[in-house]
Amino acid sequence: MMKQLVLCAAIVMSFVSCAAVKEAGVIENKENKTAPKIEEKKMTKATIKTNMGDIVIELFADKAPKTVANFVTLAEKGFYDGVIFHRVIPNFMIQGGDPTGTGRGGPGYAFADEFDPSLKHTGAGMLSMANSGPNTNGSQFFITVAATPWLDGKHAIFGKVIEGLDLVIKMSEVPTLPGDRPKEKIIMEKVTISK
């Protein structure tokens, strides 16, 4: 009888000690767990230095990654340096990015449209791709100076002016020649990308 009692006590003690170790392990793991570190989202910006002043644009890399990558690649290669804004229309937009300055040039390739339903042409300062129809994006872009909702779903938005909107509006109002071409050249001297 005594042997059975000692055996039962030993079994009970082993369960209790295992449970205590297991419980301690659970507590220890809870204490050692930390919330995952969230990297600070770094904003990608483009600064368009022109002969009239600077325009700073936040690029929407999270919502239009291919379009932003195209723009950033061209800018970093110096593609836009010295290129003009060849078309300006008051209460509508300014357009540039054509190395020929005619409105018909581009980088020698086209890529597909990239639309995010949360991005709309709701007001001034929206940066969008200029194109000649679906999936014909290249290097040309425009910046709105007013709401242009009829462009939604036709021109991919990939950024927004965060500094220099007054300059964009001023550019849209310069005197023009036929074809909405500015009488005085508006030159993109340099486009720089920062993160």
KEMIKE-641956 format. One line per 3 residues: number of its first residue (from 1); for each residue y, x, z of C-alpha. Coordinates in steps of 0.05 Angstrom, whole numbers. Example, Ala and Ser with C-alpha at 12.3 -4.5 7.8 and 13.67 -1.06 7.14 Angstrom:
BEGIN
1> -90,246,156; -21,273,143
END
This chain:
BEGIN
1> 0,0,0; 47,56,19; 32,91,-48
4> 50,27,-86; 114,20,-47; 134,92,-62
7> 115,83,-135; 157,19,-140; 215,54,-106
10> 210,113,-155; 209,66,-215; 269,27,-189
13> 307,92,-176; 293,117,-246; 320,53,-277
16> 381,55,-232; 396,128,-247; 386,118,-323
19> 432,58,-321; 483,98,-283; 480,155,-334
22> 484,106,-391; 542,69,-358; 578,135,-344
25> 568,155,-416; 598,90,-441; 658,99,-396
28> 665,172,-416; 664,153,-490; 716,100,-480
31> 761,150,-445; 752,202,-500; 765,154,-557
34> 836,155,-584; 870,112,-634; 867,141,-704
37> 929,180,-721; 970,147,-774; 1004,196,-819
40> 1077,182,-827; 1087,152,-896; 1129,199,-936
43> 1176,167,-985; 1178,196,-1054; 1249,198,-1081
46> 1280,216,-1147; 1351,241,-1152; 1382,233,-1221
49> 1440,280,-1225; 1487,257,-1280; 1554,279,-1307
52> 1583,218,-1271; 1549,229,-1203; 1481,222,-1169
55> 1433,164,-1165; 1378,167,-1112; 1316,123,-1123
58> 1258,106,-1078; 1195,108,-1120; 1141,57,-1105
61> 1080,103,-1109; 1039,55,-1067; 1051,-4,-1114
64> 1056,30,-1182; 1018,96,-1174; 1005,110,-1248
67> 1076,94,-1269; 1106,136,-1213; 1058,193,-1229
70> 1081,191,-1302; 1155,192,-1282; 1145,247,-1230
73> 1105,290,-1279; 1158,284,-1333; 1215,298,-1284
76> 1180,359,-1255; 1169,386,-1326; 1244,379,-1339
79> 1232,326,-1392; 1292,284,-1371; 1340,343,-1362
82> 1397,336,-1413; 1373,267,-1436; 1426,212,-1442
85> 1430,140,-1420; 1431,115,-1492; 1440,40,-1477
88> 1486,6,-1426; 1499,-68,-1419; 1546,-97,-1366
91> 1513,-148,-1319; 1445,-126,-1345; 1422,-53,-1343
94> 1428,20,-1362; 1372,52,-1403; 1351,124,-1413
97> 1292,171,-1419; 1289,178,-1494; 1293,252,-1513
100> 1320,235,-1582; 1376,192,-1553; 1362,137,-1604
103> 1321,89,-1563; 1260,102,-1607; 1234,167,-1577
106> 1186,182,-1521; 1136,232,-1494; 1086,224,-1551
109> 1038,177,-1515; 1036,107,-1486; 1004,80,-1423
112> 984,12,-1396; 1030,-35,-1358; 1023,-34,-1282
115> 1049,-97,-1248; 1050,-110,-1174; 1062,-184,-1159
118> 1106,-167,-1100; 1156,-129,-1144; 1207,-172,-1180
121> 1273,-160,-1216; 1310,-197,-1161; 1376,-159,-1165
124> 1413,-96,-1181; 1380,-28,-1173; 1309,-42,-1196
127> 1278,17,-1235; 1231,-7,-1290; 1196,19,-1351
130> 1227,3,-1419; 1176,-13,-1472; 1167,-43,-1541
133> 1113,-92,-1520; 1051,-95,-1475; 1021,-27,-1456
136> 1073,15,-1493; 1104,52,-1434; 1124,124,-1443
139> 1186,159,-1416; 1241,107,-1424; 1265,69,-1364
142> 1322,24,-1343; 1359,7,-1279; 1382,-65,-1270
145> 1453,-83,-1248; 1437,-157,-1237; 1377,-203,-1225
148> 1335,-204,-1289; 1275,-250,-1273; 1256,-259,-1346
151> 1233,-186,-1345; 1181,-199,-1291; 1110,-187,-1317
154> 1138,-153,-1379; 1169,-89,-1351; 1135,-50,-1295
157> 1179,-39,-1234; 1167,28,-1200; 1228,41,-1157
160> 1294,19,-1129; 1362,52,-1123; 1377,70,-1050
163> 1441,110,-1063; 1490,107,-1120; 1484,34,-1141
166> 1559,30,-1149; 1553,87,-1199; 1498,51,-1238
169> 1543,-11,-1243; 1601,33,-1265; 1557,64,-1319
172> 1538,-4,-1345; 1611,-21,-1355; 1634,39,-1395
175> 1661,26,-1465; 1607,24,-1518; 1595,33,-1592
178> 1551,-14,-1633; 1480,-17,-1605; 1506,-14,-1533
181> 1512,61,-1538; 1564,91,-1491; 1625,121,-1526
184> 1624,179,-1477; 1555,208,-1464; 1524,194,-1396
187> 1478,254,-1387; 1420,262,-1339; 1433,335,-1321
190> 1372,341,-1276; 1320,295,-1245; 1290,322,-1181
193> 1233,294,-1140; 1229,300,-1064; 1179,274,-1013
END
